[in-house]
């Protein structure tokens, strides 16, 4: 029974201790695992891993539930079992990392003892987040551990410097994970842009990135945007590929088609993993003039505008938008100074 196990490990009545919780979106599952591995591997820390059986269809299961579990409930509810893992991608060449699906970790170090409940997303069971709950024998240690894991998830983020796009799970949920893509490289000779246009584009996107520290020191903003427009065949896609290839140290988040709804998530990733570029292909699908508003696109336009305006001026994030129909774009997106 988990209640007895946790009380014995912590050495005091665990049901009176506060529980600290940290939550992440489903696509952060692999980063939370990387954070947990890094934290557990720090000198002087030992741990025991305990699997959880009988947890399915119990979306609200948490440490408090395990602590308050009655002996007779353990026969049918969550109970110690095998450790379940899943393999998640960490790069474009097929790299993967073994990640916990659900487990209890009993941890001890110089600061005392703690217990963590790790739960990854489970679309089939309706869970769309990764969560870690922490309880500790020392007052305030649970919240400190949860905050430390949040910092480590950023520090060890596998998406940093990669080219990614949102995908969907086998159960049809869009935007539930990120796909890795190889970073293509093109030479300037492969583009069909006029030299002056190419120089302007490169200065706006690459030039600012190359001089980010000098610009920050001078009080200049780094947030910027670029709209590539024109009929098919004028070089928009090739230009995007060229810029992605040259910005080798930049995190690229690509949105197109049925993943355009993930604008908010893409901007969250970009803020966290600066320098970053958000590529929104066929932006006219969500940014038509208000006269063309059909009832579904406008909320996404508002989200895009809010995210563009909400970024700090010194955020090293560039929005790269493409469209075949610039004449359809809402003026608030295409014409406002600063965007």
C-alpha positions in Angstrom: 0.0 0.0 0.0 1.4 3.4 -1.0 0.2 5.2 2.2 2.3 2.9 4.4 5.2 3.0 2.0 5.3 6.8 1.9 4.9 7.3 5.6 7.7 4.8 6.4 10.0 6.4 3.8 9.5 10.0 5.1 9.7 9.0 8.7 6.6 11.0 9.8 2.9 11.1 9.2 2.9 12.1 5.5 -0.8 12.9 5.3 -0.1 16.1 7.2 2.6 17.4 4.8 1.9 19.9 2.0 2.1 18.6 -1.6 3.9 20.8 -4.2 3.0 20.3 -7.9 4.5 21.3 -11.2 2.7 20.9 -14.5 3.9 21.0 -18.1 2.2 20.5 -21.6 2.2 17.1 -23.1 5.1 17.9 -25.5 7.4 18.7 -22.5 7.2 15.1 -21.2 10.7 14.3 -22.5 12.2 17.5 -21.0 10.7 16.8 -17.6 12.3 13.3 -17.7 15.6 14.9 -18.6 15.2 17.3 -15.7 14.3 14.4 -13.3 17.4 12.4 -14.5 19.7 15.4 -14.0 18.3 16.1 -10.5 18.5 12.5 -9.4 22.0 12.3 -10.7 23.3 15.1 -8.5 26.0 14.1 -5.9 24.7 12.7 -2.6 21.2 11.8 -3.8 19.8 8.3 -3.8 16.4 7.1 -5.0 14.2 4.1 -5.3 11.7 3.8 -8.2 8.3 2.2 -7.6 5.9 1.5 -10.5 2.1 2.1 -10.2 -0.5 -0.4 -11.2 -4.3 0.1 -11.3 -4.0 3.8 -12.0 -5.9 3.9 -15.4 -9.1 5.9 -15.6 -8.2 7.7 -12.4 -7.3 11.1 -13.9 -7.3 12.9 -10.5 -4.9 10.4 -8.8 -2.3 12.3 -6.9 0.0 11.9 -3.9 -2.8 13.0 -1.5 -5.0 10.1 -2.9 -2.2 7.6 -2.4 -1.5 8.8 1.1 -5.2 8.6 2.1 -5.8 5.3 0.5 -7.4 2.7 2.8 -6.0 -0.9 2.9 -9.1 -2.4 1.3 -8.9 0.2 -1.6 -5.4 -0.9 -2.5 -6.8 -4.1 -4.0 -8.6 -2.3 -6.7 -7.0 1.2 -6.9 -3.5 2.4 -7.5 -0.9 0.0 -5.9 2.8 -0.8 -6.3 3.6 -2.5 -9.6 5.9 -2.6 -12.6 7.6 0.6 -13.8 6.1 1.7 -17.1 8.2 3.6 -19.6 7.8 5.0 -23.1 10.4 6.0 -25.7 10.2 9.6 -26.9 12.2 11.4 -29.7 15.0 13.8 -28.8 16.4 14.7 -32.3 15.9 14.5 -36.0 18.1 11.4 -36.6 15.9 9.0 -34.7 17.4 9.7 -31.2 15.2 8.8 -28.3 15.0 8.9 -24.6 13.3 6.4 -22.2 10.7 8.3 -20.2 8.6 7.3 -17.3 4.8 7.0 -17.8 3.9 6.9 -14.2 6.0 6.2 -11.1 6.6 7.0 -7.5 10.2 8.0 -6.6 11.4 7.7 -3.0 14.4 10.1 -2.6 16.9 10.8 0.1 19.8 13.3 0.3 21.5 15.5 2.9 18.4 17.8 3.1 16.1 14.9 4.1 13.7 12.6 2.4 11.1 13.3 -0.3 8.7 11.4 -2.5 7.7 12.3 -6.0 4.7 11.2 -8.2 5.6 11.4 -11.9 2.7 11.2 -14.4 3.2 11.6 -18.1 0.4 12.5 -20.5 -2.1 9.7 -21.4 -4.3 10.8 -24.3 -6.3 7.6 -24.2 -7.1 8.3 -20.6 -7.8 12.0 -21.2 -4.6 13.3 -19.6 -2.9 16.1 -21.6 -0.2 17.2 -19.2 2.9 16.0 -17.5 2.8 16.5 -13.8 5.2 16.0 -10.9 3.9 16.1 -7.3 6.4 16.4 -4.4 6.2 15.8 -0.7 9.1 16.2 1.6 10.1 15.7 5.3 11.7 19.2 5.5 9.4 22.2 5.5 9.4 24.0 2.2 11.6 21.4 0.5 8.8 20.1 -1.7 8.2 23.5 -3.4 12.0 23.9 -3.8 12.3 20.5 -5.6 9.4 21.3 -7.9 10.9 24.7 -8.8 14.3 23.1 -9.4 12.8 20.5 -11.8 11.1 23.4 -13.7 14.5 25.1 -14.1 16.2 21.9 -15.1 13.5 21.2 -17.7 14.5 24.4 -19.5 18.2 23.8 -19.0 18.1 20.4 -20.5 15.4 21.1 -23.1 15.8 18.8 -26.1 14.1 21.2 -28.5 16.7 24.0 -28.0 18.4 24.8 -31.3 16.2 22.3 -33.2 13.7 22.6 -36.0 10.3 21.4 -34.8 6.7 21.4 -35.7 3.6 20.3 -33.9 2.0 16.9 -34.7 -0.8 14.8 -33.3 -1.1 11.5 -31.5 -2.6 8.3 -32.8 -5.8 9.3 -31.0 -6.1 12.4 -33.2 -5.2 15.1 -30.7 -3.5 18.0 -32.5 -0.6 19.8 -31.1 0.1 17.1 -28.5 3.8 16.6 -29.4 6.6 18.0 -31.4 8.2 16.5 -34.5 11.9 17.0 -35.2 13.1 18.0 -38.7 16.5 18.1 -40.3 17.9 21.6 -40.8 18.4 22.0 -44.5 21.1 24.4 -45.8 20.8 26.4 -49.0 23.3 28.8 -50.6 22.4 32.3 -51.7 22.9 31.1 -55.3 19.9 28.8 -54.9 17.5 31.7 -54.2 15.7 33.6 -56.9 15.3 36.8 -54.9 16.8 40.1 -56.3 20.0 40.9 -54.4 18.6 44.0 -52.7 15.6 42.1 -51.5 17.7 39.3 -50.2 19.9 41.7 -48.3 16.9 43.3 -46.7 15.5 40.0 -45.7 18.8 38.7 -44.3 19.4 42.0 -42.4 16.0 41.8 -40.7 16.3 38.1 -39.7 20.0 37.1 -39.5 21.6 40.5 -39.0 19.7 41.3 -35.8 20.5 37.8 -34.5 24.2 38.2 -35.2 24.4 41.5 -33.3 22.0 40.7 -30.5 24.3 41.6 -27.7 25.4 44.9 -29.2 21.7 45.9 -29.9 20.7 44.9 -26.3 23.5 47.0 -24.9 22.3 50.0 -27.0 18.8 49.6 -25.7 17.4 48.4 -29.1 14.7 45.8 -29.4 15.2 42.4 -30.9 11.6 41.2 -31.5 10.9 41.5 -35.2 8.8 40.1 -38.0 8.8 39.5 -41.7 6.0 38.8 -44.1 6.9 36.9 -47.4 4.1 37.2 -49.9 3.4 36.5 -53.5 2.0 33.8 -55.8 3.5 30.3 -55.8 6.9 30.1 -57.3 8.3 33.4 -56.3 10.7 31.9 -53.7 9.0 32.1 -50.3 9.6 28.5 -49.3 13.3 28.6 -50.5 13.8 31.8 -48.6 12.4 30.2 -45.4 14.7 27.2 -45.8 17.7 29.4 -46.4 17.0 31.4 -43.2 16.4 28.3 -41.1 19.7 26.9 -42.4 21.7 30.0 -41.6 20.3 30.4 -38.1 22.1 27.3 -36.9 21.9 28.2 -33.2 18.2 29.2 -33.3 15.2 27.2 -32.2 12.7 27.0 -35.1 9.0 26.3 -34.6 7.0 25.7 -37.8 3.3 26.1 -38.0 1.1 25.3 -41.0 -2.2 23.8 -42.0 -4.1 22.1 -39.2 -1.3 23.0 -36.6 -1.9 26.8 -36.9 -4.0 26.6 -33.8 -0.8 25.9 -31.8 0.3 29.6 -32.0 0.2 30.1 -28.2 2.3 27.0 -27.6 4.8 27.9 -30.3 5.3 31.3 -28.8 5.7 29.8 -25.3 8.5 27.6 -26.7 10.1 30.5 -28.5 10.1 32.7 -25.3 11.7 29.8 -23.3 14.3 28.8 -25.9 15.6 32.1 -27.3 17.0 32.8 -29.8 14.0 31.5 -31.7 12.0 31.9 -34.9 8.4 31.1 -35.4 7.5 30.2 -39.0 3.8 30.6 -39.8 3.0 29.3 -43.3 -0.1 30.4 -45.2 -0.9 32.9 -42.5 -3.9 34.1 -44.5 -5.8 31.0 -43.3 -6.1 32.7 -39.9 -5.5 36.4 -40.6 -8.2 37.3 -43.2 -9.8 40.7 -43.2 -12.6 41.1 -40.8 -15.1 41.4 -43.8 -14.1 37.8 -44.6 -14.6 36.6 -41.0 -16.3 33.2 -41.1 -16.5 32.6 -37.4 -13.5 30.3 -36.9 -10.4 32.1 -37.9 -10.6 35.4 -35.9 -9.8 33.9 -32.5 -6.5 32.5 -33.9 -5.8 36.0 -35.4 -6.3 37.5 -32.0 -4.0 34.9 -30.4 -1.3 35.7 -32.9 -1.6 39.4 -32.4 -1.6 39.1 -28.6 1.5 36.8 -28.7 3.4 39.2 -31.0 2.5 42.2 -28.8 3.1 40.3 -25.5 6.7 39.3 -26.2 9.3 41.6 -24.5 11.0 44.0 -26.8 14.4 42.5 -26.1 13.2 38.9 -26.8 15.3 37.4 -29.5 12.3 36.1 -31.4 11.5 36.6 -35.1 8.1 35.9 -36.7 8.4 34.7 -40.3 5.0 34.7 -42.0 4.2 33.5 -45.5 1.1 33.9 -47.7 0.0 33.6 -51.3 -2.7 36.2 -50.7 -1.4 39.3 -49.0 -4.6 41.2 -50.1 -6.6 39.1 -47.7 -4.6 39.9 -44.6 -6.1 41.8 -41.8 -4.5 45.3 -41.6 -3.9 44.9 -37.8 -1.4 42.2 -38.7 0.1 43.4 -42.0 0.4 47.1 -41.5 0.9 48.1 -37.9 4.4 49.5 -37.1 6.3 47.3 -34.8 4.9 44.1 -36.3 
